[in-house]
Amino acid sequence: MSLLKKSKENNVAFLLLKEREYYTPAVHCCYYSCFQKIISILKEYYPKEFEEMNKQRNISHSQQISLFTNNYIRTIEKNNGTKIHRFMTQLRDLRKKADYEDELISKEQMEKAESYSKQIHKFIAKDLDI
């Protein structure tokens, strides 16, 4: 299964979980919808950089996000790339809270995650037609 397909499935799962008011797993799916999309773009648009990254052990999501946004800023669109980096960082922090902390995600936090995700998908769609 392609990462873009997984990204779309996570977006659908987010919407279903949101509708049922399962905000904590909704944030998880919201994050992975964006993360899988940017990894897919890294593989397609920056294969050399992607391969170099994959040679490293224990590469973090933060490092992968930075690699993506640095290349995006350099070759596609500077302002949107900067915003994508900021939104992905904020979304990642909410996902970590959802996955690892001993408290539930509030509706307001889920709405923030949804807003970040929508912006990320919008910029990518505008700049890359994906």
N, C-alpha and C positions, 0 to 999 in steps of 0.2 A: 504494500500500500504506500502511495506517495505521501510525502510530508504535507503537500498542499491539500490532499484529501483528508488527512488527519486534522489539519488546521480547520477545514470546513466542518468536519464532524464535531470537533471541540466547540466550535461556535454554535452549532445546533444544540449540543448538550448544554452549553451555557444558557441558552434561551429557555430550554425545558426546565433546568434547575432553578433559574430565576423565577419562572412562572409558578413553580411549586414552593418558592420561598426557601430553597436550600442554598443560601447565599455563600456558605463556606466552599462547598464543592463547585459552585458556579464560578467563583473567583479563580479556582484552580484551572477550570476549563477555559476561562477567558484568557488567562496568561498563556496557556499552551496553544491556543488558537493563534496568537501572535508569534510566540517563540518558534513554533514549527514552520510558520510562514517565512520568518527571517532566515532560518536555517536552510530552507528550500531555496531561497534566493541566493544565499551564500554559495550553495552547491552549484547552482546554475550560472550565476553571473561572475563569481569569483572562485572558480574551481581550484586554482593554484593555492590561493590563500586558505581555502577550506581544507585541502589536503595537508598543508603544512600544520594547520591547527589540529587536525585529527591525529597527527603523528605524536602530539604531546599527550602525556598521561594526565588524567584528572583535570581536564579543562573545565572551568566553571561556566555557568550560564552567563555570568557577568563578562567573562572574557569573550564569549561567543557574541554577545550583544555588542560589545565594543568593537570587535572585528567587523561585524556587519555595519554598524553605524559609521565607523571610520571610513569604510569603503564607499558607503552610500553618500556620505558628505563629500568625499573626494571625487566621485565619478558621476553621481546622479543629481543630487539636489541638496545643497548645504543646509538651508534653513529647515527643511522637512527632516533631514537626517538628524539634526540636532534635537528637534522636537521628539522624533521617534526614540532617540536615546533616553531622553528625560522621561517620556511616558513608559518605556519598557522598564526603566529602573524603578519607577513608582509602582508599576504593575507587578514586577518581580517581588518587591517588598510586601505587597498585599498577598501575593501567592505564598510567600514564605510564612506569613502570619497564618494564612488559611491552612497550610500543610503541617506546620510544626508547633505553633503556639497552642496553649491550652485554653483557648477561647474561640467563640464563634465570630464569624464576620457579620457585621451589621448590614442592614439594607443600604445605609449611606456609603459604607465602604465598598459594597458590591457595585453601587451606582458609579462611584469613582473609577473602579476597575473597568466597568463597561464604557465609560467615557474615554479612558485612555485607549482601550482596545479599538473603539470606533475610530478614533483619530489615527491610530497606527494603520489600520486597514485602509482608511481613506487616503492617507498620504501615499501608501504603496500602490493603491489602485490608480491614483492620479499620475504618479511618476513612472510606474512600470506597467500599468494596464494588467495587473494580476488580480 
